[in-house]
Amino acid sequence: MAQADFNAVGRRKKAIARVRLIPGSGNIVINKREIDNYFGLETLKMTVRQPLVLTKTTGFDVVVNVNGGGLTGQSGAIRHGISRA
């Protein structure tokens, strides 16, 4: 039996993020780019990882489609989506 993936939508200001948690090795992919290539600032990367660190969640890849807003709003929307998923 295959493990299920989790889907959720996160919003902040004008940014909307569609988030999928898929069983995997912990990679975070945003708009088909690795998190390090998408966000330059460490604070934005930390914002995205907050729900995973807080709940001690491991073993999931995070795949995100996000649009609208600026980078700060997008990171907040991704955080919201991960929290809901």
Backbone as a chain_set.jsonl record, in Angstrom:
{"seq": "MAQADFNAVGRRKKAIARVRLIPGSGNIVINKREIDNYFGLETLKMTVRQPLVLTKTTGFDVVVNVNGGGLTGQSGAIRHGISRA", "coords": {"N": [[0.837, -1.182, 0.0], [0.629, 2.163, -0.905], [2.031, 5.13, 0.522], [0.178, 8.025, 1.435], [0.052, 11.279, -0.067], [0.09, 14.723, 1.003], [-1.937, 17.534, 0.537], [-2.273, 21.073, 0.377], [-3.355, 24.506, 0.594], [-1.784, 27.602, 0.956], [-1.963, 30.983, 2.016], [-0.829, 34.342, 1.906], [-0.996, 37.758, 2.203], [-0.803, 38.847, -1.04], [0.113, 36.513, -2.109], [-0.131, 33.125, -3.166], [0.162, 29.768, -2.356], [0.445, 26.475, -3.454], [0.786, 23.484, -1.941], [2.44, 20.352, -1.723], [3.046, 17.511, 0.19], [5.145, 14.884, -0.05], [6.068, 11.522, 0.47], [9.509, 11.144, 1.031], [12.895, 12.306, 0.809], [13.262, 14.759, 2.059], [13.642, 16.996, 0.443], [13.085, 20.328, -0.757], [11.201, 21.836, -3.148], [10.508, 24.587, -5.099], [8.442, 26.042, -7.379], [9.615, 24.394, -9.385], [12.307, 24.725, -8.794], [15.161, 24.356, -6.676], [15.091, 25.111, -3.149], [17.289, 26.656, -2.321], [18.036, 27.918, -4.657], [15.825, 29.43, -5.202], [15.089, 31.162, -3.033], [17.113, 33.71, -1.838], [17.813, 34.83, 0.621], [18.654, 33.779, 3.9], [16.804, 34.022, 5.973], [14.315, 33.822, 4.733], [14.376, 31.19, 3.811], [14.484, 29.914, 6.262], [11.998, 30.617, 7.274], [10.307, 29.138, 5.601], [11.018, 26.536, 6.354], [10.21, 26.392, 9.002], [7.655, 25.147, 9.985], [8.218, 22.431, 9.585], [10.463, 21.977, 11.162], [9.472, 22.647, 13.681], [7.498, 20.698, 14.148], [9.034, 18.492, 14.024], [9.146, 16.989, 11.667], [10.141, 14.618, 9.344], [11.268, 12.936, 6.369], [9.679, 13.677, 4.233], [9.224, 15.044, 1.013], [8.846, 18.344, -0.16], [6.811, 19.888, -2.409], [6.152, 22.736, -4.206], [3.975, 25.083, -5.724], [3.942, 28.412, -6.309], [2.623, 31.707, -6.543], [2.246, 35.248, -7.198], [2.494, 38.256, -5.208], [5.406, 39.284, -3.235], [8.737, 38.047, -2.461], [8.871, 37.708, 0.34], [6.166, 37.531, 1.108], [5.537, 35.244, -0.359], [7.131, 33.296, 0.901], [5.913, 33.248, 3.401], [3.363, 32.353, 2.659], [3.977, 29.796, 1.747], [4.899, 28.651, 4.124], [2.485, 28.693, 5.562], [0.954, 26.94, 3.988], [2.419, 24.515, 4.283], [2.088, 24.121, 7.005], [-0.672, 23.662, 7.134], [-0.883, 21.359, 5.61]], "CA": [[0.0, 0.0, 0.0], [1.438, 3.372, -1.025], [1.727, 6.189, 1.481], [-0.539, 9.136, 0.824], [0.667, 12.594, 0.001], [-0.789, 15.702, 1.621], [-2.061, 18.751, -0.26], [-2.893, 22.208, 1.063], [-3.136, 25.829, 0.008], [-1.437, 28.628, 1.933], [-2.065, 32.337, 1.48], [-0.381, 35.481, 2.707], [-1.088, 38.967, 1.401], [-1.243, 38.524, -2.407], [0.776, 35.282, -2.543], [-0.874, 31.872, -3.006], [1.062, 28.626, -2.508], [-0.126, 25.138, -3.449], [1.848, 22.679, -1.329], [2.281, 18.891, -1.647], [4.03, 16.771, 0.97], [5.27, 13.558, -0.646], [7.116, 10.755, 1.158], [10.786, 11.274, 0.332], [14.129, 12.509, 1.572], [13.334, 16.074, 2.683], [13.927, 18.071, -0.507], [12.058, 21.357, -0.918], [11.24, 22.346, -4.515], [9.562, 25.683, -5.263], [8.334, 26.38, -8.801], [10.583, 23.545, -10.098], [13.67, 25.113, -8.438], [15.513, 24.04, -5.291], [14.861, 26.251, -2.248], [18.48, 27.508, -2.294], [18.056, 28.709, -5.892], [14.64, 30.289, -5.266], [15.223, 32.206, -2.024], [18.491, 34.05, -1.575], [18.021, 35.165, 2.029], [18.502, 32.66, 4.846], [15.595, 34.2, 6.78], [13.176, 33.31, 3.965], [14.484, 29.731, 3.841], [14.141, 29.51, 7.621], [10.546, 30.77, 7.376], [9.693, 28.001, 4.914], [11.302, 25.289, 7.086], [9.721, 26.476, 10.38], [6.679, 24.133, 10.415], [8.847, 21.107, 9.575], [11.349, 21.907, 12.331], [8.646, 22.715, 14.884], [6.801, 19.417, 14.346], [10.041, 17.436, 13.872], [8.711, 16.179, 10.534], [11.178, 14.224, 8.401], [10.816, 11.907, 5.441], [8.761, 14.209, 3.227], [9.634, 16.062, 0.057], [7.858, 19.411, -0.274], [6.733, 20.418, -3.77], [5.328, 23.935, -4.081], [3.737, 26.047, -6.791], [3.568, 29.663, -5.652], [2.629, 32.883, -7.407], [1.727, 36.467, -6.609], [3.211, 38.847, -4.087], [6.863, 39.319, -3.26], [9.384, 36.859, -1.891], [8.509, 37.551, 1.749], [4.794, 37.022, 1.124], [5.55, 33.879, -0.862], [7.665, 32.409, 1.934], [4.861, 33.126, 4.414], [2.293, 31.521, 2.101], [4.484, 28.416, 1.734], [4.872, 28.219, 5.521], [1.078, 28.462, 5.896], [0.542, 25.718, 3.294], [3.063, 23.364, 4.919], [1.437, 23.942, 8.303], [-1.988, 23.075, 6.916], [-0.731, 19.994, 5.082]], "C": [[0.883, 1.247, 0.0], [1.03, 4.389, 0.039], [1.074, 7.347, 0.745], [0.303, 10.403, 0.876], [-0.382, 13.569, 0.539], [-0.759, 16.983, 0.803], [-2.711, 19.839, 0.582], [-2.577, 23.489, 0.304], [-2.832, 26.795, 1.138], [-1.499, 29.985, 1.273], [-1.473, 33.332, 2.464], [-0.321, 36.691, 1.793], [-1.573, 38.599, -0.001], [-0.682, 37.196, -2.915], [-0.1, 34.063, -2.234], [0.078, 30.721, -3.298], [0.262, 27.334, -2.443], [0.987, 24.177, -3.05], [1.467, 21.201, -1.362], [3.402, 18.334, -0.795], [4.011, 15.337, 0.465], [6.328, 12.789, 0.137], [8.415, 10.785, 0.357], [11.908, 11.567, 1.3], [14.271, 13.903, 2.178], [13.69, 17.214, 1.752], [12.765, 19.051, -0.557], [12.237, 21.967, -2.304], [10.129, 23.382, -4.675], [9.582, 26.113, -6.725], [9.432, 25.69, -9.625], [12.04, 23.961, -9.879], [13.918, 24.733, -6.984], [15.346, 25.299, -4.436], [16.055, 27.199, -2.228], [18.578, 28.382, -3.542], [16.894, 29.684, -5.96], [14.748, 31.463, -4.294], [16.695, 32.462, -1.763], [18.769, 34.257, -0.095], [17.774, 33.955, 2.926], [17.23, 32.791, 5.674], [14.362, 33.663, 6.061], [13.184, 31.785, 3.946], [14.078, 29.197, 5.205], [12.622, 29.586, 7.834], [9.833, 29.576, 6.759], [9.861, 26.717, 5.726], [10.694, 25.254, 8.49], [8.72, 25.388, 10.756], [7.273, 22.729, 10.469], [9.735, 20.924, 10.792], [10.518, 21.834, 13.614], [7.967, 21.382, 15.186], [7.739, 18.225, 14.228], [9.649, 16.452, 12.765], [9.891, 15.897, 9.608], [10.579, 13.198, 7.453], [9.801, 12.381, 4.427], [9.482, 15.178, 2.31], [8.501, 17.076, -0.024], [7.931, 19.964, -1.691], [5.718, 21.554, -3.751], [5.192, 24.632, -5.426], [3.227, 27.306, -6.119], [3.585, 30.782, -6.678], [2.009, 34.056, -6.674], [2.592, 36.97, -5.473], [4.709, 38.907, -4.294], [7.43, 38.086, -2.595], [9.005, 36.632, -0.43], [7.094, 36.997, 1.882], [4.724, 35.581, 0.648], [6.081, 32.904, 0.188], [6.642, 32.207, 3.045], [3.718, 32.245, 3.941], [2.712, 30.054, 2.069], [4.462, 27.856, 3.151], [3.445, 27.87, 5.941], [0.598, 27.157, 5.254], [1.141, 24.465, 3.915], [2.402, 23.076, 6.262], [0.078, 23.265, 8.143], [-1.893, 21.64, 6.427], [-0.296, 19.059, 6.185]], "O": [[1.789, 1.364, 0.825], [-0.139, 4.498, 0.407], [1.378, 7.614, -0.418], [1.153, 10.57, 1.752], [-1.579, 13.281, 0.532], [0.309, 17.463, 0.421], [-3.59, 19.564, 1.4], [-1.658, 23.542, -0.513], [-3.526, 26.813, 2.155], [-1.133, 30.133, 0.107], [-1.596, 33.185, 3.68], [0.319, 36.659, 0.742], [-2.68, 38.076, -0.131], [-0.975, 36.798, -4.042], [-0.727, 33.986, -1.178], [0.724, 30.688, -4.346], [-0.505, 27.114, -1.505], [2.003, 24.07, -3.737], [0.328, 20.836, -1.07], [4.573, 18.64, -1.02], [2.989, 14.656, 0.541], [7.384, 13.342, 0.441], [8.427, 10.491, -0.838], [11.885, 11.141, 2.455], [15.312, 14.204, 2.761], [14.013, 18.306, 2.221], [11.605, 18.663, -0.418], [13.282, 22.542, -2.608], [8.959, 23.097, -4.421], [10.626, 26.503, -7.246], [10.09, 26.32, -10.453], [12.913, 23.604, -10.67], [13.007, 24.78, -6.158], [15.448, 26.416, -4.942], [15.875, 28.412, -2.128], [19.145, 29.474, -3.488], [16.96, 30.669, -6.697], [14.528, 32.613, -4.673], [17.448, 31.526, -1.495], [19.841, 33.899, 0.392], [16.814, 33.208, 2.736], [16.632, 31.78, 6.044], [13.463, 33.112, 6.696], [12.132, 31.155, 4.05], [13.415, 28.164, 5.307], [12.038, 28.725, 8.492], [8.868, 29.062, 7.325], [8.944, 25.898, 5.78], [10.663, 24.193, 9.113], [8.917, 24.74, 11.785], [6.874, 21.922, 11.308], [9.763, 19.849, 11.39], [10.824, 21.057, 14.519], [7.871, 20.981, 16.346], [7.302, 17.077, 14.318], [9.804, 15.24, 12.914], [10.56, 16.82, 9.145], [9.504, 12.657, 7.712], [9.121, 11.56, 3.812], [10.251, 16.025, 2.762], [7.328, 16.708, 0.038], [8.977, 20.447, -2.125], [4.573, 21.371, -3.338], [6.161, 24.758, -6.175], [2.203, 27.282, -5.437], [4.436, 30.816, -7.567], [1.334, 33.885, -5.66], [3.332, 36.206, -4.853], [5.217, 38.622, -5.378], [6.689, 37.183, -2.207], [8.834, 35.489, -0.007], [6.854, 36.093, 2.682], [3.951, 34.784, 1.179], [5.542, 31.809, 0.346], [6.52, 31.103, 3.576], [3.161, 31.476, 4.724], [1.898, 29.169, 2.333], [4.053, 26.714, 3.361], [3.225, 26.857, 6.605], [-0.084, 26.361, 5.899], [0.449, 23.457, 4.061], [2.183, 21.917, 6.615], [-0.279, 22.391, 8.933], [-2.719, 20.8, 6.783], [-0.112, 17.865, 5.946]]}, "num_chains": 1, "name": "protein.A"}
